[in-house]
Amino acid sequence: MSDQIMAGIVQSALTEDEGRQFSQLHGPLLLLIKALQFNKLQHSRGLSTLELYIAQSVLSDLPQPLQQDLSTPEVVRRAGKGDVYSSSVWLGTEPTYTPLHRDPNPNLFCQLCGSKSIRLLPPAIGDRVYFEVQVQIRQHGNSRIRTTDMMEGDERAVLHEAVWNNEDLEDLLLGTELEPGDALFIPDGWWHSVKSTGTDGQLNGSVNWWFR
């Protein structure tokens, strides 16, 4: 019965956003669990897997036991004004990818499961790269207000090329790989792009806190 319910949720979302590469829906955590079970079976057969990403789900929306496992780190509570602006958990089936963007507040990003590569650009260089991408795709996007548009179409693809396959940028960016238990501080205004190192459809999880 639960499988039928999950299939109905996915089918409804795809029908509403027919023709789009990226669809957004609200569903229970069980949907991710079912996707992981499906991907494990598909991977064992050498077949394609599902990409499902829970992005920016605030911690207060999680079941209480999960909230208790993700308590605010002491370094965040003591930093700045001690004001935790927001927090999110990021759970997805690999591969996961978040295009180049910047946050208005300092950010502590922690890896929970799987590994992720992160590339960071100082504000001025990131501004230039973003502007060049907008010129290339003939758009006039707002670098401070990002929407689901950056998750599909020309902007997503060109941003990936500009950050991950651009030899001219190699000496100007900072890059690192986070394993479970690793944390990275991202200053406010610094541009960053994040993607999983795995591609086999298994779980990748992260959590972050924005603070002031």
N, C-alpha and C positions, 0 to 999 in steps of 0.2 A: 504493500500500500504506500509506504513512504517513497519508494522508487517512482511510482506513478504520480505522486504529488510533485516530486522534484521535476519530473519530465514535463508536467503541466506548467510549472513556473517558468522553465526555460523556454518552452514552446511559445508561451504567451509573450515573453520579452522579445523573442526573435521576430515574432509576427508584427509587433508594434514598431520595431526598428528595422523592418525588412530593407535589405540593400546596404545597410551600414556595416562597416568592418568592426566597429566597437559598439557594444550594447551595454546599457547600464540598467541594473534591476536591484530591487530589494528582496532579499530572501533569507531563510534561516541558515544557520551555520551548518546544518545537515547537508545543504546543497554542496558545500565544499568537500565534506567528507565523502559524499557519493561520487563526486568528480575524481577524487584521489583514488577511490576504489576502482573506478572505471579506467583511469589512466594506468594503474598498475597492471591491469589485465591487458590493456591495449599494448603497453610497452613490451610485455612478455611475448606478445604475438608479432612484434615488429610493426605495429599499426600506429597511425597518428593519434595524438592525445588532445584532450580539451585544455584550453587556456581559460582559467577562471581566476579573477583577482579581487580580493576584498581590500579596497584601497580607502584609506582614511576613515575607517570605522572607529569612532571615538571609544575610548576604553569604557566609559560609563554605559555603553550599549551592550557590552559583553556580559555573559553570565557571571555571577558573583565570584565563583571559584577562579575564573580566568582573570578577573580584575585583581584578585588578591595575589595572583602570580606576577602581576605587572605593576607593582607599586612604584610610585615616583622615586627615582634614585636620590640619595642624599645630596649629591653634587648639584642636582637641578634645584632642589628645595633651597639650597644655600646660595645659589648663583643669582647675580643681579638683584632684583627686588624681591626674589622669592615667589614671584607670581608665575604659576604655570598657566600659560595662555591657552594651550590645548594639547591634546595627546591623541595618537592614533595607533592602531595596529594594522599591519599590512600582511595579509595572508594570501597566498596564491599558488597555483600550479605552475611549475616551471615550463617554459621560460617566462619571467616577468620583466617588464621594462617600463620605466618612467622617463619621459623625455626631459630635456633641459628646461629647468625652471629655477626660480629663486623664492625664498620665504621672507616675510617681513620681520621675522623674529629669530633669535638664536635657536638652534635645534640640536638636541642630543639624539642621535640615531643609533639604535642597538639591534644587532642581529640575533635572532632567536633560533632559527632552523635553516639549514642550507647555507649557501654563501652568496654574497653579492659583490659586484664591482661597482665602485663609485668614482666618478670623475667630477672634479670641482674646478670652477673658474672664478678668479677675482671679479668683483662687480664690474669694473670698466671693461675687461676683456669679454665677460659674459654678455654685457650690453651690446658690444660690437658684433659678437657672433649671432646673437638673436636678431639684431637689425639686418645683418647680411642675409640671414635665412628668410626674413620677411620680404626683403627685396627680391630674393630669388623666386619665391612662390607668389609674389605680387599680392601680398596681404598687408594689412595694417593692424596687427594684433597688439593687445595690451600686455606688456611684459609683467605687470603686477597682478592682473586678474586673468588667471588661466582657467579654461573650461575644458570640457571633454573633447573639444576640437583638436587639442594637441595630442590626443590619443589615437587619431586615425588620419588618413589622407596624407596630402603632400607635406604638411608641417611635421608630422611624426617622422616620416621617412627622411626628410632633409635634415631635421635636427639630429637624427641618429648619425647620418653621414658626417655632419659638421663636427660632432663631438667624438665619435668612436672610430672614424676612418679618415681623419684629417691629419696628415703628417705635419702640416704647418703649425698645428696647434699643440703638438707633443711637448714642446719646451715651455709652454705657457700655462698648462693645466697641472693639477695635482690629481693623482690617482691612487686608489688603494683597494684592497679586497678584504671584506669582512667575513670572518668565520663565526659560528655560534659563540656567543659570549663577548664578542668584540663590540666596541662602541666608537662612534665618531662624532666629534663636535663640528657642526657646520655654522659658521658665523652668519648673522643676518645679512642679507644682500648677496651672499655668495651663490653663484649659479651652480647647479649640480644635476647630474643625470645618473640614474641607478638602474642596474639590471642584474638578474640572477646569472650565476656562472653555469648553472645546470640547465638542461633542456629536455629532461626525460619525463616531464609531467608530474613530478613529485612535489611535496610541500616545500615552500619557502616562506619564512616568516620573519617579520621585523616589527619593531615598535619604536616610537619616537615621542619626544616631549618638546613642545615649543614653549619658551619662557621669556620673561622680561626682567 
